[in-house]
Amino acid sequence: MESLDDVRRIFENSAFNKHLNIHTDIFEEGNVRCTLQVQNQHLNVNQAVHGGVLFSLLDSVMGATIRSVSGTPLVTVNMSIHYLAAVQAGENIIARAAIIHSGKSIVTAEGFLEDEDGALKAKTIGTFKLLRLS
């Protein structure tokens, strides 16, 4: 089982998270918060943040939240998202997650994406499989 510090380092050093410029500003057991300062490379052809960026941010924060509790690697099995409002360049967005069910090998979590004023921009639910590596 990985320590909380190990899990934090894994997420902070993730090449993918660095590529998207995802920052982790809270990393406690069961309480992870990630932020993203939206830049031009995050925008789609309509000059709003590409949905894949938001999806990836929420997938990352849900995975980090689960792993902060389980201490084990995991993979996303299924995830759905509701985009509620567009996110524009220059915005700072905040992602959080909550575990809503945890079984022996399957965990379900919700993710929430808000702007700095607390306006909900997107919401997800995801199912994750804990990997028991031997």
N, C-alpha and C positions, 0 to 999 in steps of 0.2 A: 504494500500500500504506500502510495506517495504522500509525503508530508504536504501541508498547505503551502509552505514556502516553495517546494518543488513544483507544485501545480501552478503557482503564480509565475514562477520563472518560465515554465513551459509556454504559458499563454503570452507573457510579455516578450518572449523571444521568438514567437511564431513568425516565420517569414511571411505568411499570408496576412496576418494581422498588421505587420509592419508595412506590407505593400498597400493595404487599404488605409493605413495611418490610424488604426484603432488603438486607443489608449485605455489602459485599465487604471482607474483612479481609486477604486475600492476593491479589495480582494480579501474577504473574510469568509469563514465557513458558512456556506449557504447565502452569502450576500456579496455579489459581484456587480460592479457598475463599470460599464465601458462608455467612452465618449468618442465622438468623431467630429472634428472640425471639417465641415464640408468644403471641398476644393473643386476646382474646375474638372479635374480628372474623374470625379465622382458623378458628373452630370451626364444625362442622356441627351438625345437630340432635341428634346423639348426644354432643355435647360433646367430640369429638375433632377434631383438625385435618382440615379438608376435604381430600380427596384431590387436588382441583384445585390447592390451594395447594402441596402437596408436588410435584406434577407440574410446576407452573410454576417452582418453585425449582430443581428438577433440570434442567429445560429451559434455564433461564437460565445455570446454572453450566456445563453442557456447551457451550452456545453461546459463552460467554465464554472457556472454555478453548481451544476451537478457534480463535476469532478472535484470541486472544492469540498464537497461532502463525502463523496464515495472514495476519493483517493485513487481511482482507477481510470485508465483510458476508456473512451467510449466513442461510439459512432452514432450519427444521426440515422434513424430508421425512416422517419416520416416527419414532415413539417408543413404546416400551412400558415399563410399570412393574410392578414387583412390590412391593406393600405388605406389609411383614413384621411390623410392630408399630404399634399406635396411638401417636399423638403427642398429648400433652395440653397444655392451657393452662399457661403459665408455663415450659415447656421451652425450652431454647435448642438449636436444631438446626443441624447443620453439613453443608453440601453440598460435595462435591468431584467432580471428573470426571477421566477419563483418555481420551486418544485411543487407540483400538485399531487403526484403519486409516485411512490417508489416501491418497486418490487424487487425480487431477487436479482433479476438481470435486466429488467426494463424500467425506465424512468420516464415520466411525462412531466414536462415543464411548460410554463407560459413565459413569453417574452414581451416586453413593453418598450416602445420607443417614443420618447418625448422630446420636445424642444426645451430650451432653458426656462420657459415660462410654465412648463408642465402640461402643455397641450399634447394630447396623444396623437402621434403620427402614424403608428403601425402597431399591430398586435399579432403575436404568433402563438401557436401551440405546437409542441414537438415531442416526438417519441424517440428515445435514445436507448441503445443497447450498451450495457456495461461489458467491457472486454475483460475476461479473466485470463490473463496471460500467465503461462506456466514456464 
